[in-house]
Amino acid sequence: EYKESSADQWSTIEIGYVLEHTISGLKDATAYQVRIKAIEEVSNSESEYSDVKNLQTIVKAEFPMVATTADEFITILSNAGALLTAGAADEIQIAGNLDFAGKTLPKDVVFPGTLNGQNFKLSNITSDHALFASLVNAKDLTIDETCVFASDKACSLAALAVEATGTISNVVNKAKVSVVVDSDDE
């Protein structure tokens, strides 16, 4: 059962035998209360309710997020809370060739969405980490030969992401990538 914290009446959902369940249709930025109980299938005997859990829904960011300059792209990547509200189909779109000369990329960026380069390129990046720590999808982007990435961790996507869980298509990495591994590491 769940309800808005200010409401008197509970809404009931019968979910069957599951370990996880997502309640859909909740309002953004709203306080809710949730409680559960078990009902035995054959005898219909019921357990007591669990302790009430107080939850707060988040405000989903507006997508697509569009970057026409390197500074706009850095601002988007710096907004970790907004990025984490993305689903796999939500996009960061590159809307021009972006020059990062003299700019610093934020570190440990997690984006559970799609980076859509729209066939533009990123240039003059010098960084000790990939663009993303974690990314779902990326497409139609070139990281050009003026970019340099150095890391202390080897990863297959080097310049783009430490880890990607979806599809990478038409992404070209021409950057110089180096990995420095401590002699004690194997």
C-alpha angles and dihedrals in degrees: 000000000000139000141170106271091243094049126096100209127068124222115222127217122185107209107168125218105342137132095213135029134178118214108216130200097044121149120252118254094010131136115235137180122217132189134168139202134183124237118198108232101221103036097028089224112158132217123222116271117269120244111288112258118210113216136178121209117221130233109254112229121240114259143233096052108199127206119194094166136034090248091055090049091050090049090052092048090048093059097082096166094055093045092054091060090066126110123210092269094051113101145211102204125203107215101185143003106296122213114201098184108153094001130121123221120222114250131235096020113178118195119174091192141067128291105212110193092183088214094299127128139234117220142182096022115156111182144152091217141040122268090255133025087204132008134167105207137002131181145170101012138127123206099199133220093262089071123096124193123184122181142170090219126067114225132166095234094044103169099028106042143339088225135010123187101186136037128322111195133172093356112144120196113197093158124122106250125189132178123204111201122191111241089236091060120088 
